Amino acid sequence: MAKSEDLRTEKTIDSVSTLARRGTIESINTPLSVVRFAWQKLIDVGVEVRGLEPIPVEGRTDRRYVNKATIFAASMISLLPIGIGIAPTLVYGLPFSHAAAIIVGLNFVLILPSAYIMTVAPKTGMRQMVQARYSFGKYFNAFNSLTVTIGTAGFGVIACCQGAQVLTSLSPEDLPIAGSISIIMIVGLVLSFMGYHVLHFFARWVWIVTLFAVLVLVGSCGDLLHHQAQARAEGPKPYTGMVALSAANMLSWVNIIGDYAVYMPPEAPTVRLICYVIGGLAVPFTLLELLGAAIGGATPVISTWALAYQTGGFGNVVGSILTERLGNFGKFILVILAFSVVTTVARDLYTISFTVPIILPPLRAVPRIVWPIVATGVMIGVAVAAVGDFLDAVSSFLHILGYITGSSVTIYLVEWFYFRKADPANMDPAIWDTASALPSGVAAAAAIFVPWALIVPGMQSAWYVGPIAEKAGDLGFEFALGAALLIYGPVRALEIRFRRQI
């Protein structure tokens, strides 16, 4: 009770007016009537223009709870988990049986924090990076938002590269990889531009078409998947590496998942929402990651797949499978699979449109729909540069993202359960933009940066292997999570005591 009262002393009433702000034409500073008219037309057709402000209770009316499952399934039933799934067998050299056991076990455990945290957004009406201010503080949360933006963009680039490889495999001479990347990114941009409601409507149906294409792929290669390369894994390194890989895949949702539930009413059913997240995220991702692991294990053994991988990466392997078995129909399926990543790209661009304005306060004056356009240009450049060394880049990126996520999720959960008592009343929306009423961010900064003294020697990636990792394997995620747990609570408690005394 004392801690709860201490938290209430952090509140002010200076920014109550933020609750009155609405995502309407009045919030856009456009002096020209023609421009104002154009903006209003975009709003009329469903474009979301609301910014970071917490959604008031009267604005939280979306009771289509099952949409949470469909929007996640639409982005998970795609090439993304298949491409990530080849890493355990093709990169780490694990036997498929070991890879399968680790994938299933870790994915269903590590999705639980993300599933629970999504249920907080309807209760607070705050997007995920706004909620983060109540532990990271207003100013240090800018750094947090920067890392989330980079991580989110990274997943979008991975998905885009995978889709582009498949699309280019149809006609490498006529459609270079850079062209395929640009096509997929622009289609994703158009979808993300529309915002929350249109994105959910699209996701509600598109997964059915993609699932059909995936089933055709399974039928085309299933009889060959029993050919698995001999395991090359030795010692603990591949297994510890899988922990960081799975953490990046499942726990990274902690930083963005609230954005997709913020318009739901406070009484949204907690258990149902958790089940929808597990069913929409963990189940399809795990199944398709298993398919990727099986394809990765068979690729070195099947000569045509091995050649396709050497010449065009994972996407070319998929192209080889379908065109050899199904001819022109296989090419049609390839087009569906290539564009299956569009929902992932659109979802990530949508999230970026809310994380970028938190990095620097002046950026909030820019309408939300500008940031997906900027991000698209940057991500196209990164994707074109990264696709040549794709698998190593993906593996290393996911490992590092897993380390950062380990600290972030610890900070959020300690703050929510211990200091906020899991009570949304202790996250007053009136102070979301008032630095003096929010935590200073010192505790969060310590819990983010100090663990790197252990993470660096314990990390293992294609870019760098630390001395601890050389002997024991990748322990970066475990160090990040454990150190943040030991650091954040005591430092945050000292801050609360200090504020009470002054």
C-alpha positions in Angstrom: 0.0 0.0 0.0 2.8 2.4 0.8 4.4 1.9 -2.6 1.1 2.5 -4.3 0.7 5.8 -2.4 4.2 6.8 -3.3 3.5 6.3 -6.9 0.5 8.5 -6.7 2.7 11.3 -5.5 4.4 11.2 -8.8 1.3 12.4 -10.5 0.4 15.9 -11.6 -2.7 17.4 -13.2 -0.7 19.7 -15.6 -1.5 17.6 -18.7 -5.1 16.6 -18.2 -5.9 18.3 -21.4 -4.2 15.5 -23.3 -7.2 13.4 -22.7 -9.3 15.8 -24.7 -7.2 15.5 -27.8 -8.8 13.5 -30.6 -7.5 11.9 -33.8 -9.6 14.2 -36.0 -8.9 17.0 -38.5 -8.7 19.5 -35.7 -5.4 17.9 -34.4 -3.7 18.5 -37.8 -2.1 21.9 -38.3 -2.8 22.5 -42.0 -3.7 26.1 -42.7 -4.6 25.6 -46.3 -8.2 24.6 -46.8 -7.4 22.3 -49.7 -5.0 20.4 -47.6 -7.5 20.2 -44.7 -10.1 18.9 -47.2 -7.7 16.2 -48.4 -6.9 15.1 -44.8 -10.6 14.9 -44.0 -11.2 12.7 -47.0 -8.4 10.3 -45.9 -10.1 10.2 -42.4 -13.4 9.5 -44.1 -12.1 6.4 -45.9 -10.6 5.0 -42.7 -7.1 6.4 -42.4 -6.0 6.6 -38.8 -4.5 10.0 -37.8 -4.5 9.8 -34.1 -1.2 10.3 -32.5 0.4 9.1 -29.2 -2.3 10.4 -26.8 -4.0 7.9 -24.6 -7.3 6.7 -25.9 -10.1 7.9 -23.6 -12.6 5.3 -22.4 -15.3 6.5 -24.7 -13.0 5.9 -27.6 -12.3 2.3 -26.7 -15.2 0.5 -28.4 -13.6 -2.2 -30.5 -15.1 -5.5 -29.2 -14.0 -7.7 -32.1 -11.6 -9.5 -29.9 -11.0 -12.3 -32.3 -9.3 -9.7 -34.6 -6.3 -10.0 -32.4 -5.8 -13.6 -33.4 -6.4 -12.9 -37.1 -4.0 -9.9 -37.4 -1.3 -11.9 -35.7 -2.0 -15.1 -37.8 -2.0 -13.0 -41.0 1.6 -11.9 -40.3 2.7 -15.3 -38.8 1.3 -17.5 -41.6 3.9 -16.3 -44.1 7.5 -16.9 -45.2 8.9 -15.1 -42.1 8.8 -18.0 -39.6 9.8 -20.6 -42.3 12.9 -18.5 -43.1 13.8 -18.1 -39.5 13.2 -21.7 -38.8 16.0 -22.8 -41.1 18.6 -21.4 -38.7 18.5 -24.2 -36.1 19.4 -26.9 -38.6 21.2 -25.1 -41.4 23.2 -22.7 -39.3 23.5 -24.3 -35.8 23.7 -27.8 -37.2 21.1 -29.2 -34.8 19.3 -32.5 -35.7 15.7 -31.8 -36.5 14.4 -33.7 -33.5 16.4 -31.5 -31.1 15.5 -28.3 -33.0 11.8 -29.2 -32.9 11.8 -29.9 -29.2 13.5 -26.6 -28.4 11.3 -24.6 -30.8 8.1 -25.8 -29.3 9.2 -25.6 -25.7 10.7 -22.1 -25.9 8.1 -20.5 -28.1 5.1 -21.4 -25.9 6.9 -20.3 -22.8 8.3 -17.1 -24.1 5.1 -15.9 -25.7 3.4 -15.7 -22.3 4.8 -12.3 -21.2 3.7 -10.7 -24.5 0.3 -12.4 -24.3 -0.3 -11.0 -20.8 1.1 -7.5 -21.5 -1.4 -7.1 -24.4 -4.2 -7.3 -21.9 -2.9 -4.2 -20.2 -3.5 -1.9 -23.2 -7.3 -1.9 -23.0 -7.2 -1.1 -19.3 -4.9 1.9 -19.8 -5.8 3.1 -23.3 -2.1 3.6 -24.0 0.1 2.4 -26.8 3.0 0.2 -25.7 5.7 2.9 -25.9 3.5 5.3 -23.9 3.1 2.6 -21.2 6.9 2.3 -21.2 7.2 5.9 -20.0 5.8 4.7 -16.6 9.1 2.8 -16.1 11.6 4.3 -18.5 10.6 7.9 -17.9 9.8 10.4 -20.7 13.4 11.1 -21.8 15.1 7.7 -21.5 12.1 6.2 -23.2 13.3 7.9 -26.3 16.3 5.5 -26.3 13.9 2.6 -25.6 11.8 3.7 -28.5 14.8 3.9 -30.8 15.8 0.3 -30.1 12.2 -0.8 -30.6 12.1 1.1 -33.9 15.3 -0.6 -35.1 14.1 -4.0 -33.9 10.7 -3.6 -35.6 12.2 -2.4 -38.8 14.6 -5.3 -38.6 11.8 -7.8 -38.7 10.2 -6.0 -41.5 13.5 -6.1 -43.5 13.8 -9.9 -42.8 10.3 -10.5 -44.0 10.8 -8.3 -47.1 14.1 -10.0 -48.0 12.4 -13.4 -47.8 9.5 -12.4 -49.9 11.7 -10.7 -52.4 13.9 -13.8 -52.8 10.9 -15.9 -53.6 9.5 -13.2 -56.0 12.8 -12.9 -57.8 13.1 -16.7 -58.2 10.3 -16.5 -60.7 12.4 -14.6 -63.2 15.9 -13.6 -61.9 16.8 -12.0 -65.3 13.7 -9.8 -65.5 13.1 -9.0 -61.9 16.3 -8.2 -59.8 16.2 -8.6 -56.1 16.2 -4.8 -55.5 13.0 -4.5 -57.6 11.3 -7.3 -55.7 12.2 -5.6 -52.4 10.8 -2.3 -53.5 7.5 -3.8 -54.7 6.9 -5.6 -51.5 7.8 -2.6 -49.3 5.5 -0.3 -51.3 2.5 -2.6 -51.1 3.1 -2.9 -47.3 3.4 0.9 -47.1 0.0 1.4 -48.7 -1.6 -1.0 -46.3 0.1 0.5 -43.2 -0.9 4.0 -44.3 -4.6 3.2 -43.7 -4.1 2.4 -40.0 -5.6 0.2 -37.3 -9.0 -0.6 -38.7 -8.1 -1.2 -42.3 -5.1 -3.3 -41.2 -7.3 -5.5 -39.1 -9.9 -5.9 -41.9 -7.2 -7.0 -44.3 -5.7 -9.4 -41.9 -9.0 -11.0 -41.1 -9.1 -12.6 -44.5 -5.7 -12.7 -46.1 -4.3 -15.5 -43.9 -6.7 -18.0 -45.5 -5.1 -17.5 -48.9 -1.6 -17.7 -47.5 -2.5 -20.9 -45.5 -3.6 -22.5 -48.8 -0.2 -21.6 -50.4 1.7 -22.9 -47.3 -0.2 -26.2 -47.5 0.7 -26.6 -51.2 4.3 -26.0 -50.2 4.1 -28.7 -47.6 2.6 -31.1 -50.0 5.3 -30.3 -52.6 8.2 -31.0 -50.3 6.9 -33.2 -47.6 8.0 -36.5 -49.1 11.6 -35.3 -49.2 11.9 -33.9 -45.7 12.9 -37.2 -44.2 16.3 -36.6 -45.9 18.1 -34.8 -43.1 21.8 -33.8 -43.0 23.9 -35.3 -40.3 24.0 -33.1 -37.2 27.0 -30.9 -36.8 26.2 -29.4 -33.4 28.7 -29.9 -30.7 28.5 -28.8 -27.0 26.0 -26.3 -25.6 26.6 -23.5 -28.1 23.8 -24.3 -30.5 21.3 -24.9 -27.7 22.0 -21.7 -25.9 21.9 -19.8 -29.2 18.4 -21.1 -29.7 17.3 -19.4 -26.5 18.3 -16.0 -27.8 16.7 -16.7 -31.1 13.4 -17.7 -29.6 13.5 -14.8 -27.2 13.8 -12.4 -30.1 10.9 -14.0 -31.9 8.5 -14.2 -29.0 9.5 -11.6 -26.4 10.0 -8.8 -28.9 6.3 -8.5 -29.1 6.3 -7.1 -25.6 7.4 -3.7 -27.0 4.7 -3.3 -29.6 1.8 -5.7 -28.8 -0.3 -3.1 -26.9 -0.7 -1.0 -30.1 -3.1 -3.7 -31.5 -5.4 -3.7 -28.5 -5.5 0.0 -27.5 -9.0 0.6 -28.9 -10.6 -2.3 -27.0 -12.7 -1.5 -23.8 -11.2 -1.8 -20.3 -13.4 -4.9 -19.6 -11.9 -6.8 -22.5 -11.7 -10.5 -21.4 -8.1 -11.2 -20.2 -8.1 -15.0 -20.7 -9.6 -14.8 -24.1 -7.1 -12.2 -25.3 -4.2 -14.3 -24.0 -5.6 -17.4 -25.9 -6.0 -15.3 -29.0 -2.3 -14.2 -28.8 -1.1 -17.7 -28.3 -3.3 -19.0 -31.0 -2.5 -16.2 -33.5 1.2 -15.9 -32.7 2.8 -18.9 -31.1 0.8 -21.7 -32.8 1.3 -20.7 -36.5 4.8 -19.3 -35.9 5.9 -22.6 -34.2 4.4 -24.8 -36.9 6.0 -22.9 -39.7 9.3 -22.6 -37.9 9.2 -26.4 -37.7 8.7 -26.6 -41.4 11.6 -24.2 -41.9 13.8 -26.4 -39.7 12.9 -29.5 -41.7 13.7 -27.7 -45.0 16.9 -26.4 -43.5 18.0 -29.8 -42.5 17.2 -31.3 -45.9 18.8 -28.5 -48.0 22.4 -29.8 -47.8 21.3 -33.3 -48.7 19.1 -32.6 -51.7 21.4 -31.4 -54.5 18.9 -29.1 -56.3 18.0 -27.4 -53.0 21.6 -27.0 -52.1 22.3 -25.4 -55.5 19.3 -23.1 -55.2 20.3 -22.0 -51.7 23.9 -21.1 -52.9 22.6 -19.1 -55.8 19.5 -17.3 -54.3 19.2 -18.1 -50.6 16.2 -19.5 -48.8 13.7 -17.9 -51.2 15.3 -19.6 -54.2 15.0 -23.0 -52.3 11.2 -22.4 -52.0 11.1 -21.4 -55.7 13.0 -24.6 -56.7 10.6 -26.8 -54.7 7.4 -25.4 -56.2 8.5 -24.9 -59.8 10.1 -28.3 -60.1 7.0 -30.1 -58.7 4.1 -28.0 -59.9 5.3 -26.0 -62.9 3.2 -22.9 -63.7 0.8 -23.6 -60.8 3.9 -23.6 -58.6 4.8 -20.1 -59.9 1.3 -18.9 -58.9 1.8 -20.3 -55.4 5.2 -18.5 -55.3 3.5 -15.2 -55.9 1.1 -15.8 -53.0 4.0 -16.8 -50.7 6.1 -13.8 -51.8 3.3 -11.4 -50.9 2.5 -13.2 -47.7 5.0 -11.1 -46.0 3.2 -7.9 -46.8 1.1 -8.0 -43.7 4.2 -8.3 -41.6 5.8 -5.4 -43.4 2.6 -3.3 -43.0 2.3 -4.2 -39.3 5.9 -3.1 -38.7 5.5 0.1 -40.6 2.3 0.9 -38.6 4.2 0.3 -35.3 7.1 2.5 -36.5 4.7 5.3 -37.1 4.1 5.5 -33.3 7.6 4.7 -32.0 9.5 7.3 -34.1 7.6 10.3 -32.6 8.7 9.3 -29.1 12.4 9.5 -30.0 12.3 13.3 -30.3 9.4 15.4 -29.0 9.4 17.8 -32.1 8.7 14.8 -34.3 5.2 14.5 -32.7 4.1 17.5 -34.8 4.5 15.4 -37.9 1.4 13.5 -38.9 1.6 9.7 -38.2 1.3 8.7 -41.8 4.5 10.4 -42.8 6.7 8.0 -40.8 5.8 4.8 -42.7 6.8 6.6 -45.9 10.2 7.6 -44.5 10.7 4.1 -42.9 9.9 2.5 -46.3 12.7 4.3 -48.0 15.2 3.4 -45.3 14.2 -0.2 -45.1 14.4 -0.7 -48.8 18.0 0.5 -48.7 18.9 -1.8 -45.7 17.1 -4.8 -47.3 19.0 -4.4 -50.6 22.3 -4.1 -48.7 21.6 -7.1 -46.3 20.1 -9.6 -48.7 23.5 -10.7 -50.0 24.6 -11.9 -46.5 21.1 -12.6 -45.4 21.2 -15.6 -43.1 24.2 -14.5 -41.0 22.7 -11.0 -40.7 19.3 -12.4 -39.6 20.9 -14.7 -37.0 23.1 -11.9 -35.5 20.3 -9.4 -35.5 17.9 -11.7 -33.7 20.5 -12.6 -31.1 21.2 -8.9 -30.2 17.5 -8.1 -30.2 16.9 -11.0 -27.8 19.4 -9.5 -25.4 17.8 -6.1 -25.4 14.3 -7.6 -25.1 15.4 -9.6 -22.1 16.1 -6.4 -20.1 13.1 -4.6 -21.4 10.5 -7.2 -20.5 12.0 -7.5 -17.0 11.8 -3.8 -16.4 8.2 -3.7 -17.6 7.0 -6.6 -15.5 8.8 -5.6 -12.3 7.3 -2.1 -12.6 3.8 -3.3 -13.4 3.5 -6.1 -10.8 5.6 -4.8 -7.9 5.5 -1.1 -8.0 2.1 -0.5 -9.9 0.5 -3.5 -8.2 -1.0 -4.5 -11.6 -3.5 -1.7 -11.1 -4.1 0.5 -14.2 -5.2 3.3 -11.8 -1.5 3.6 -10.9 -0.8 4.6 -14.5 -2.6 7.9 -14.7 -3.1 8.9 -18.3 -3.1 12.5 -17.4 0.7 12.5 -16.8 1.8 10.5 -19.8 3.7 13.5 -21.3 4.8 15.2 -18.0 8.4 14.3 -17.3 8.4 15.5 -13.7 5.5 13.3 -12.8 6.9 10.2 -14.5 9.9 8.1 -13.3 13.3 9.6 -14.0 14.4 6.6 -16.1 17.6 6.2 -14.0 16.5 2.7 -12.8 15.6 1.6 -16.4 18.9 3.0 -17.8 20.9 1.1 -15.2 19.0 -2.1 -15.9 19.6 -1.7 -19.7 23.2 -0.7 -19.8 24.9 -2.4 -16.8 24.1 -5.9 -18.0 26.1 -5.4 -21.1 29.2 -5.9 -19.0 28.1 -9.5 -18.9 26.3 -9.6 -22.2 29.3 -8.7 -24.4 31.6 -11.5 -23.1 28.6 -13.9 -23.2 27.2 -13.1 -26.6 27.6 -15.3 -29.7 26.8 -14.1 -33.2 28.2 -14.1 -36.7 29.7 -10.7 -36.0 31.2 -11.3 -32.6 31.7 -14.2 -30.1 32.6 -13.3 -26.5 35.1 -15.3 -24.4 32.4 -16.8 -22.2 30.3 -17.7 -25.2 33.3 -19.5 -26.8 33.2 -22.0 -24.0 29.6 -22.1 -22.7 27.6 -20.8 -25.7 25.4 -17.8 -26.0 24.3 -16.6 -22.5 23.6 -13.0 -23.5 19.9 -13.3 -23.0 20.2 -15.0 -19.6 22.6 -12.3 -18.4 20.4 -9.5 -19.7 17.3 -10.9 -18.0 19.0 -11.8 -14.7 21.0 -8.6 -14.3 18.0 -6.4 -15.1 16.0 -8.2 -12.5 18.6 -7.6 -9.8 19.2 -4.0 -10.7 15.9 -2.4 -11.6 13.9 -3.1 -8.4 16.4 -1.7 -5.9 17.2 1.4 -7.9 13.6 2.2 -8.6 12.7 1.8 -4.9 15.5 4.2 -4.0 14.1 6.7 -6.5 10.6 6.5 -5.0 12.0 6.9 -1.5 14.0 9.9 -2.6 11.0 11.6 -4.2 8.9 11.0 -1.1 11.6 12.8 1.1 11.7 15.8 -1.1 
